[in-house]
Amino acid sequence: MTISRRTLIQSGGAALLLGGCANGVGSNGAPTIDARVDATRDFLFQNYPDTRNMAGQAAGVLYMPLVTEAGFIYGGAYGRGALRIRDVTVDYYSATKASFGLQIGAQQYAHALFFMNDGALAEFRRGSGWAASADIRYATPESAGSIGKETTELDQVVALVFGQQGMIAGASLAGVKYSRIIP
């Protein structure tokens, strides 16, 4: 039996996504996610002190401590995290990303979504799944200090990506979907 390169790549990608998407019901997932979220929040606040003020202004923050992404033409990413309101975990979420395009490589990173008003937070929590879209303001942690009160009043959701390791090169069309999970 001969297996084509295309079949091998598609099968590997499907296995990666299915293996990474396990909900983990009945496991010690919640304490593990909470510990990782605590470490991620502490790292963010320690290395980028102005993000602490932004978190204090936010109606809620979704911390995704570790997102793993890989791609070779077809790509995908997966990670789990927690939504915190006033620094208390209220829900757990997974982030799933699928992409297609000229890309190759792998990387891991953390990110945080700061919901800057109650309306944006309510819309996120009300949905059965929420896809990142053009209404998010993307910022680097270094620029978070320049995100003042007047800026965050205009931006409903601010996303910070940090702690990147590895490399993925190329251009792709992709979207990230956040879904509530039960760890």
C-alpha positions in Angstrom: 0.0 0.0 0.0 1.4 3.4 -1.0 0.6 6.5 1.1 0.9 9.8 -0.6 2.6 12.8 1.0 -0.8 14.6 1.0 -2.5 11.8 2.9 0.3 11.6 5.4 0.2 15.4 6.1 -3.6 15.4 6.4 -3.7 12.4 8.7 -0.9 13.8 10.9 -2.8 17.2 11.1 -6.0 15.5 12.0 -4.3 13.4 14.6 -2.7 16.5 16.1 -6.0 18.3 16.3 -8.0 15.4 17.6 -5.4 14.5 20.2 -5.1 18.1 21.4 -8.8 18.7 21.6 -9.6 16.2 24.3 -11.8 17.8 27.0 -10.2 15.8 29.8 -13.5 15.4 31.8 -12.7 13.7 35.1 -9.0 14.5 35.0 -7.1 17.0 37.1 -7.3 19.5 34.2 -8.8 22.4 36.2 -6.0 22.6 38.8 -3.4 22.2 36.1 -4.9 25.0 33.9 -5.2 27.3 37.0 -1.6 26.7 37.9 -0.5 27.5 34.4 -2.7 30.6 34.2 -1.3 31.8 37.6 2.3 31.4 36.2 1.4 33.1 32.9 -0.3 36.1 34.7 2.6 36.4 37.1 5.1 36.3 34.2 3.1 38.9 32.2 2.8 41.3 35.2 6.5 40.9 36.3 8.0 41.4 32.8 5.4 43.9 31.5 4.2 45.8 34.7 1.8 48.1 32.8 -0.3 45.0 31.9 -1.3 44.8 35.6 -3.1 48.2 35.2 -4.8 47.0 32.0 -6.0 43.8 33.8 -7.3 46.0 36.6 -9.3 48.1 34.1 -10.6 45.1 32.2 -14.0 43.5 32.8 -12.3 40.1 32.4 -9.1 38.5 31.1 -8.8 35.2 29.2 -5.3 33.8 29.8 -4.1 31.1 27.3 -0.8 29.9 28.9 0.4 27.7 26.1 -0.8 27.5 22.5 1.1 25.1 20.3 1.0 25.8 16.5 2.4 23.8 13.6 2.0 24.0 9.9 3.1 22.7 6.6 0.7 24.1 4.0 -2.1 22.9 6.4 -1.7 24.1 9.9 -3.3 24.0 13.3 -3.0 25.3 16.8 -4.5 24.3 20.2 -4.3 25.6 23.7 -6.4 25.7 26.9 -6.8 28.5 29.4 -9.1 30.2 31.9 -11.3 33.3 31.9 -10.9 35.4 35.0 -13.1 38.1 36.3 -11.4 40.1 39.1 -8.7 37.5 39.1 -11.1 34.6 39.9 -11.5 31.8 37.4 -15.1 31.7 36.1 -14.8 29.4 33.0 -12.3 27.4 31.1 -11.7 27.7 27.3 -9.9 26.0 24.5 -8.4 27.9 21.5 -8.4 26.1 18.2 -6.9 27.5 15.0 -6.9 26.0 11.5 -5.0 27.5 8.7 -4.2 26.9 5.0 -1.5 28.7 3.0 2.1 29.1 2.4 3.5 28.2 5.8 6.0 25.9 7.5 7.3 25.5 11.1 6.1 25.2 14.6 5.9 27.6 17.6 4.5 27.9 21.1 3.2 31.1 22.7 1.0 32.5 25.4 -1.7 35.1 24.9 -4.2 37.1 26.9 -7.4 38.7 25.8 -8.4 41.7 27.8 -12.2 42.4 27.6 -12.2 46.1 28.2 -16.0 46.5 28.9 -18.9 44.4 30.2 -20.5 44.3 26.8 -17.5 42.6 25.1 -17.2 40.2 28.0 -20.9 39.3 27.9 -20.8 38.7 24.1 -17.8 36.4 24.5 -19.4 34.4 27.4 -22.9 34.2 25.7 -21.7 32.6 22.5 -21.2 28.9 22.0 -17.9 29.6 20.4 -16.2 32.9 19.6 -13.9 33.6 16.8 -11.2 36.2 16.9 -11.9 38.9 14.4 -11.0 42.3 13.1 -12.5 44.1 16.1 -9.6 43.0 18.4 -6.7 45.3 18.9 -3.5 43.3 18.8 -0.6 44.7 20.8 2.8 43.5 22.0 3.5 43.5 25.7 6.0 46.2 25.2 3.3 48.5 23.8 0.8 47.7 26.6 2.2 50.6 28.6 1.1 53.0 25.9 -2.5 51.6 26.0 -4.1 54.3 28.1 -7.6 54.7 29.5 -8.8 56.5 26.4 -7.5 53.8 24.1 -9.0 50.9 26.0 -12.4 52.7 26.1 -12.4 52.6 22.3 -11.0 49.0 22.0 -13.4 46.4 23.3 -10.9 43.6 23.3 -7.1 43.9 23.4 -5.0 40.8 22.7 -1.4 40.4 23.8 0.8 37.7 22.4 4.0 36.9 24.3 6.5 34.3 25.2 7.0 33.0 21.6 9.3 30.1 21.1 10.1 28.4 17.9 9.4 29.7 14.4 6.7 29.5 11.8 7.2 31.2 8.5 4.8 32.1 5.7 1.5 33.6 5.1 -1.8 31.9 5.9 -5.5 32.6 6.3 -6.5 31.6 9.8 -8.9 32.3 12.6 -8.9 31.3 16.2 -12.1 29.9 17.8 -12.5 29.9 21.6 -14.9 27.3 23.1 -15.9 26.7 26.6 -14.6 23.4 28.0 -15.1 21.3 31.1 -11.6 20.3 32.2 
